[in-house]
Amino acid sequence: MDKTMSRRAVLLRGLQIPVAGGLLLGLVGCESGDSNGSAGVALVCANPDDMTSAQASVRKTLRYTEVSADTAKTCAGCAFFFATADGCGSCGIFDGNAVNSAGHCDSWSADS
């Protein structure tokens, strides 16, 4: 029996291995931590499904994110933020709606 592989089969195998490895790494990255937002998982303080379209629009316009890219500019250090005990807080910019203390938006202003 001749056990040669065609060029097409070699190329197909060469593509399948990196794709499978990437999917495996992606699944490992999706593993969630505990409920308080550890293991790199952002604590989501406001359920987008419970927001009105106006509330969601303001968040989108101000580019609100659950985790700030700049650790010196988080919601916890903003003048409009009011902390709560659960790691979340409320924001005056968002009409007192919940935000993540580690979050950020374009209206961030240093708390004095």
C-alpha positions in Angstrom: 0.0 0.0 0.0 1.2 3.4 -0.9 0.9 5.8 2.1 1.7 9.1 0.3 -0.2 12.3 1.1 -1.2 14.7 -1.6 -0.1 18.3 -1.4 -3.7 19.3 -0.7 -3.8 17.0 2.3 -0.5 18.3 3.7 -1.7 22.0 3.4 -5.1 21.1 5.0 -3.4 19.4 8.0 -1.0 22.4 8.2 -4.0 24.7 8.6 -6.0 22.5 10.9 -3.4 22.3 13.7 -2.9 26.0 14.3 -6.7 26.6 14.1 -7.4 23.9 16.6 -4.7 25.3 18.9 -6.1 28.8 18.6 -9.6 27.5 19.5 -8.3 25.6 22.4 -6.5 28.7 23.7 -9.6 30.8 23.1 -11.7 28.4 25.2 -9.2 28.5 28.0 -9.3 32.3 27.9 -13.1 32.2 28.3 -12.9 30.3 31.6 -14.6 32.5 34.1 -13.4 33.2 37.6 -15.6 33.5 40.7 -18.6 35.9 40.9 -16.6 38.9 42.1 -14.9 39.4 38.8 -11.5 37.8 39.5 -9.3 35.9 37.0 -9.5 38.8 34.5 -13.2 38.8 34.1 -14.8 42.2 34.3 -17.5 42.8 36.9 -20.6 43.8 35.0 -22.6 46.1 37.3 -25.4 47.2 34.9 -27.3 44.7 32.9 -27.5 46.0 29.3 -30.9 44.2 28.8 -32.4 46.3 31.7 -31.3 49.7 30.2 -33.5 52.0 28.2 -32.2 52.8 24.7 -31.3 56.3 26.0 -29.2 54.9 28.8 -27.4 52.5 26.5 -26.9 55.3 24.0 -25.2 57.6 26.6 -22.9 54.7 27.6 -22.0 54.1 23.9 -21.5 57.8 23.1 -19.2 58.2 26.1 -17.4 54.9 25.3 -18.0 53.4 28.7 -16.0 50.3 29.4 -16.2 47.9 32.4 -12.4 47.9 32.7 -10.3 51.1 32.1 -7.3 50.8 29.9 -5.6 53.4 32.1 -5.5 52.3 35.7 -5.0 55.9 36.8 -8.3 56.8 35.3 -11.0 54.5 36.7 -14.5 55.3 37.8 -13.4 54.9 41.4 -11.2 58.0 41.0 -13.8 60.1 39.1 -15.7 63.0 40.6 -19.0 61.6 39.3 -18.7 58.2 41.0 -20.4 57.1 44.2 -19.2 53.8 45.6 -21.3 50.9 46.8 -20.1 47.8 48.8 -20.3 45.3 45.9 -17.4 46.7 43.8 -19.9 48.7 41.7 -21.1 52.2 42.2 -23.4 54.8 40.7 -22.4 57.6 38.2 -23.8 61.1 38.1 -23.1 61.2 34.3 -25.3 58.1 33.8 -28.2 59.4 35.9 -27.1 57.5 39.0 -27.1 54.1 37.1 -24.6 51.4 38.1 -21.0 51.4 36.8 -18.0 49.3 37.6 -15.4 51.0 39.9 -12.7 49.8 37.5 -14.5 51.2 34.5 -13.9 54.3 32.4 -15.8 56.7 30.1 -14.8 59.8 28.1 -16.3 62.1 30.7 -13.9 61.0 33.4 -12.9 63.8 35.7 -10.4 63.5 38.5 -12.0 63.4 42.0 -10.5 66.3 44.0 
